[in-house]
C-alpha cells in the first residue's frame, strides 16, 4: 500500500490507517513516551544534583574568599606592627 500525502494527516485519519497495518499507538507512541519519560526523569535528577553541587561549591568559594580576606587584613596589621 502506497500513501501519497497531499496535505497533513489528521490523527483520526492516520490512526485507523496504521491500525489496518497492525501498528498501534500502544506499540510505538506509548512505549516511546514511557522510555523518554524515564530518560527525562534521570536527566532531571542529574540536573538537580548538579545544581546542588554548584551551590555547595559557590558556598565554599565564598567562605574561602572571606577567610582569605580576613587573613590578608590580619597579615597587614601584623606587618604594620613590625
JOMOVEN-V773778 format. One record per residue. OMEGA is omega in degrees with one decimal (* if undefined). BURIAL is 1 if it has 9 or more other C-alpha atoms within 8 Angstrom, else 0. D_LAST is the distance of its C-alpha to the last C-alpha in Angstrom with 1 decimal. Layout:
BEGIN
OMEGA & BURIAL & D_LAST
OMEGA & BURIAL & D_LAST
END
This chain:
BEGIN
-179.8 & 0 & 96.0
178.8 & 0 & 94.3
176.0 & 0 & 92.4
-178.5 & 0 & 92.0
175.1 & 0 & 89.7
177.1 & 0 & 90.7
178.5 & 0 & 88.3
-179.8 & 0 & 85.5
176.1 & 0 & 86.7
-176.9 & 0 & 86.5
-179.0 & 0 & 85.5
176.2 & 0 & 88.9
-173.5 & 0 & 90.5
-174.7 & 1 & 88.3
178.0 & 1 & 88.1
179.4 & 0 & 91.8
177.1 & 0 & 91.9
-179.9 & 1 & 89.2
179.2 & 1 & 90.8
178.9 & 0 & 94.1
177.1 & 0 & 92.5
-179.7 & 0 & 91.0
-178.3 & 1 & 87.4
177.8 & 1 & 86.1
-179.4 & 0 & 83.1
-178.9 & 0 & 82.1
-171.6 & 0 & 82.1
-173.7 & 1 & 79.8
-177.7 & 0 & 78.1
178.4 & 1 & 77.4
178.5 & 1 & 76.3
-179.4 & 0 & 74.0
179.6 & 0 & 72.6
179.4 & 0 & 71.9
-179.1 & 0 & 70.2
176.0 & 0 & 68.0
178.0 & 0 & 67.2
179.8 & 0 & 65.8
179.4 & 0 & 63.7
178.8 & 0 & 62.4
177.8 & 0 & 61.4
179.4 & 0 & 59.5
178.5 & 0 & 57.8
177.8 & 0 & 56.9
178.1 & 0 & 55.4
179.8 & 0 & 53.4
178.8 & 0 & 52.2
178.2 & 0 & 51.2
178.3 & 0 & 49.3
178.9 & 0 & 47.5
178.1 & 0 & 46.6
178.2 & 0 & 45.2
178.2 & 0 & 43.2
178.8 & 0 & 41.8
178.8 & 0 & 40.9
178.7 & 0 & 39.0
179.1 & 0 & 37.2
178.4 & 0 & 36.2
178.8 & 0 & 34.9
179.1 & 0 & 32.8
179.8 & 0 & 31.4
179.0 & 0 & 30.5
179.5 & 0 & 28.9
178.2 & 0 & 26.8
179.5 & 0 & 25.8
178.1 & 0 & 24.7
179.4 & 0 & 22.7
178.3 & 0 & 21.1
178.9 & 0 & 20.3
178.1 & 0 & 18.7
179.1 & 0 & 16.6
178.8 & 0 & 15.5
179.5 & 0 & 14.6
179.2 & 0 & 12.6
178.3 & 0 & 10.8
178.2 & 0 & 10.1
180.0 & 0 & 8.9
-178.8 & 0 & 6.6
-179.3 & 0 & 5.3
-179.9 & 0 & 5.5
-177.4 & 0 & 3.8
* & 0 & 0.0
END
